[in-house]
Structures are given as structure tokens and as C-alpha cells.
Amino acid sequence: MSKNDLIQSVMKKAEAWLAPVYDPDTRAEVKAMMEAEDKTPLIEAFYKDLEFGTGGLRGIMGAGTNRMNIYTVGAATQGLANYLKDAFKDLPQISVCVGHDVRNNSRKFAELAADIFSANGIKVYLFDDCRPTPEISYGIRHLGCQSGVVVTASHNPKEYNGYKAYWSDGAQMIAPHDVKTIEYVNAITSVDQIKFTPNKDLIEIIGEKVDDDFLTDIKKLSLSPDAIARHKDMKIVYTPIHGTGMMLIYDSLSRWGFNNVIHVPEQDVKSGDFPTVDSPNPENASAMAMAIAKAREVGADIVVASDPDADRIGLVVRDKKGEYQLVNGNQIVMIFLYYLITRNVELGRLGGTEYCVKTIVTTETIKRIADANNVTCYDCYTGFKWIADVMRNNEQTARYLGGGEESYGFLAEDFVRDKDAVSAISLMCEIAAWAADKGMNLYEMLIDIYVKYGFSRERGVSVVRPGKTGAEEIQAMMKNFRENPPKTLAGSPVTAIKDYLDLNCRNLVTGQVEKLDFPATSNVLQFFTESGDKVSVRPSGTEPKIKFYVEVREPMASAADYEATVAKAEEHIDAVLSDLGVK
């Protein structure tokens, strides 16, 4: 399509948004884009429809079919309401739980969703203010709802917002409910189909009671209260990075017994503009800079952070030189599961039915820890809905110890079905106290895990290829990796290939092919080498990029060799990426 044809096409779509059925502010915004000399904003707003995918909606806020606004959110909610009324038609009263984060327009979109659900005869439990995403998952289960919605764009830039839909177990939807919801949402093709007029009698405002129940249940996760009592004055710097963590995490740490939690006052300000950071993502050093500066000022033992919707955790520890070091997502999950397994062993609580969960791209060191302690370790796809699926399948027969993914998410409890920074931060501080009882800080404990179970190093690399040609290039890369897989990586022979598109694992040494036991297919490839390295390749489902996850192993004789081993492993990863043609 030529640029002129594209402009004509979007002008036609935009013109429909000038109709009286749209509110005056929206009509004015669309009219201004149509009359502007630069048509780029108009094209971006209308060249496609914002897609309701398996995780819901996510996009830049503004007027247009490709934007987050009251009409795209309204259509999503009406479609979900229609599906719920079909799926639960025999229930006398369907109910949903609705929450939101601190982002601009989040409250507006949450109230809009509540209005539309109520207009469709659905009972709504609406939180009185912003709350962590995991509390909405908790609320769905706790209040006996059939579904729920949280308005959030997680740690995306301030221009974005999103809409995540959950099912009755408190987890994000998987088949068949995700597919069916998408069908019902796509059937909403006109604003006239959306019921905007609320039934206020069906909207109940909730807040403190659910907060208290949630934090009471989280406190039950504590395994080392005596260690906390001995180290209750440990200096903890916590930052919510302007987000919902401030609603519960300070309270949770206090309930667990920590008396010396130090604030970063500038980041205790609730704001969808995230004024002190470029991006409110605790994975990034820049987002943690103010907290680290505060830690240096007060000599803190540990720095913890949560992202805007408080489902991801950031962690900074002190090395042997006293410098503050970021801990990566793989290491965070490894620390959690090492502690939960080891502490259960110490307390004599392992009965043989325990299990943990990690994603296929998360470090294999976790599996070595689990295997050594007779704990089952499940692999699943990336995304917490798949961890929740494993939990669902084991609900009546096995005991969940914890699950996490390399993207800084962890869940320690089974009464929530999404990653939870509220419990994770409370538990991580307990782990620091437990380590202190053993004469270690978290940095030394991390090294001790590697000494006991073997060293590994991970790195994720995203290769961005924007536009239609970029999407075609990514498809061609995946096709080439399948048809011409690497024979060696960093000098070590590739011995096995797992292809999740056909669910086959090919052993290149024996020639055997085994079926992978996964609930669905996915466009992911994994290469395993003789030396124990693992490479995962997958296109992003939401962004124009292809992701490479590299994990390498290196021998490490003692704790004294840690830094030298890290340096060697980084060179090893460079060599693997070079062999893959990734720069």
C-alpha cells in the first residue's frame, strides 16, 4: 500500500470517530490529527486496531483504533462480559474483581470497566484506589469471582497503559478461555454494542479488609521468624518507583518484623509520569539509581524495589568490597528456590510431594538444586499463566514451594496465581536475615549456591527488527535456525535440540526423538551443548524483536574464584552469540 493509499484509508477510519456517538474530547483529538500537516500521529492511531491478545490489551494512550482509550477498553470489557454471561449462564450472579495501577487514566479505565460489567448485570468488586496486580489475583479467588481485570502496563513507559484479564482461579487466561474471550471481543465492532450506563447497585467498593486478609495470608509464608527477630534492625532500602507497592509493601515488611525500612522519598510519590526515572523497570540500573544512592548514604544491607504494578522485584546486594551490585532475574529466582527448599529441609517439612516451577528459559541450576533435594522441578513456557497452569494441575496432589521466571517475577504462595512483589520482597528480606544468621550476606549466599550446585551465567539479548520487513526477517531467522541449526556453540558440539513448535526433542548423539510434554505449541527453539550450555530463541509475541537467552556453565572450584569465573563466563557467552550471528 502506498503512503497516499494508507493516508486515505486511515482518514476514512478516523472520520467515523467524528460521529456524535464519540465524546467531544475524542472527536476534537481526532479532528486535530486529521487536520495536521504531519499525518504520522493519525496513521499510528488508526492504521490498525489495538488487538486483544491472550494477555489482554496494551498500547499507547490516546484517541484511535490502535490506542488505549475508553472505546477500546469498553469493547474489551463488553466482549469479556458477553463471554462470562455465556460461560457462567447457570450462575445466579456472576462477579468480577477490578483493580488498577498508578498510571495516567488507570482509575478512569477501571471505573469504566466496572460500569460496563455492572451494566451487563455482573457484580463488580472495585478497589478504592490503586493496588498491586497480585492483590487483584488474590481478590478473585478470595471473593469467589468468575473473572477479573487489572488496568496496568506493568513497567512500560508512561505513555502506555494496558488491560489484563483473569479467570476464576486468579490466573491470566489460557485455552480455551483466552481464545473464546478474543472471539467475543472481536465481535464488538460498533460503539453502539457497548453498554456504558452502569448499575451502581452492582458495584461494591473494596479495600482495607481485602488488604488485611492478603497481608495476613502473606505473613504465613515466613519460615524464619526467629532470624528476623535477631536481625530486625537490618537496614533495608525499599522503593516502589512511584507505583502500587507503596500501598502494601511497607506494611508487609513491618508485619514480618522488619523495623528499619528506609524510604526513597522522591519515589514514594504516586505518579503515572514516573518523574524520577526514564523507565520504571527495576531490571534497569537507572531505575534503581536513587535507591542505590540512598543505600550508600545510610550503609544499607539490601536494596529492594517493585515495578509500578508491584508484581516484579528488583534486588541489589553488597559485594565483598562493599559495592552495590544488581542481582539478575535468574539469580533472584535461584535464591528464592534455594532458600525455600533448603529451609524446608532444615524444618523437616519435605514429604516427597513438593514441587517448584521455572520457565524453559530460566537457569537450569534451579533444577539441580531441586533434584538434589528430591523436589520435582517443572518447566513451562514464559509467562506466569503457564506457572499457574502447573499449579492448577497439581492442586490436589502436590505441595507448591515456589515458581518464577528470569524476568524478575516470583510467586511464593498458592493463594495468588500471578507473580507477586509483595510476598517476594518480604521473603527476600527474610532470606537476608537467615543468611546473616549463617554469617553471610546475600552476595556471599549467592556464591555459596554456585559452589554447592555448580556455576552458571545467563544473558538475554533482544534483536529488534521493526516494521513489516522486520517481521519477515524474524520469520526467516527462525526458519533458518530450524533448517540449519548450529553444529557447535563456543567450541562445544550441539547434542540436543528442542523445538516447541512441533514438541519434539531430538537427541543428535543417539538420533532419538522424544515428545515434549507441554499443553500447547510455541515458536521456541532450544539448543543444548555437550558442555552444558543452553540457548533459547523465540520471537517476541508483543514487540518487533527476536530474543536470545544464553546460559553457560563454567567450573568454579571455590568462592574465591567467583569473579574470575564470571569474567570467563561472559567471554563464553560472547562466543556463543558470535556463533549464532548475534551482535
Secondary structure, DSSP 4 states (H G I P E B T S, - for coil): --HHHHHHHHHHHHHGGGSTTS-HHHHHHHHHHHHSS--HHHHHHHSSPPP-BTTBEEEEBSSSTTSBSHHHHHHHHHHHHHHHHHHTTTSS--EEEEEE-SSTTHHHHHHHHHHHHHHTT-EEEEESS---HHHHHHHHHHTT-SEEEEE--TTS-TTEEEEEEEETTSSBP-TTHHHHHHHHHHT--SGGGS--S--GGGEEEE-HHHHHHHHHHHHTT-S-HHHHHHTTT--EEEE-TTSGGGGTHHHHHHHHT---EEE-GGGSS--TT-TT-SS--TTSHHHHHHHHHHHHHHT-SEEEEE-TTS-BEEEEEE-TTS-EEEPPHHHHHHHHHHHHHHHHHHTT---S-EEEEEETTS-THHHHHHHHTT-EEEEE-SSHHHHHHHHHHTTTTSEEEEEEETTTEEE--SS--S--HHHHHHHHHHHHHHHHHTT--HHHHHHHHHHHH-EEEEEEEEEE--HHHHHHHHHHHHHHHHHS--SEETTEEEEEEEETTTTEEEETTT--EEE---SS--S-EEEEETTS-EEEEEE-SSSSEEEEEEEEEE---SGGGHHHHHHHHHHHHHHHHHHHT--
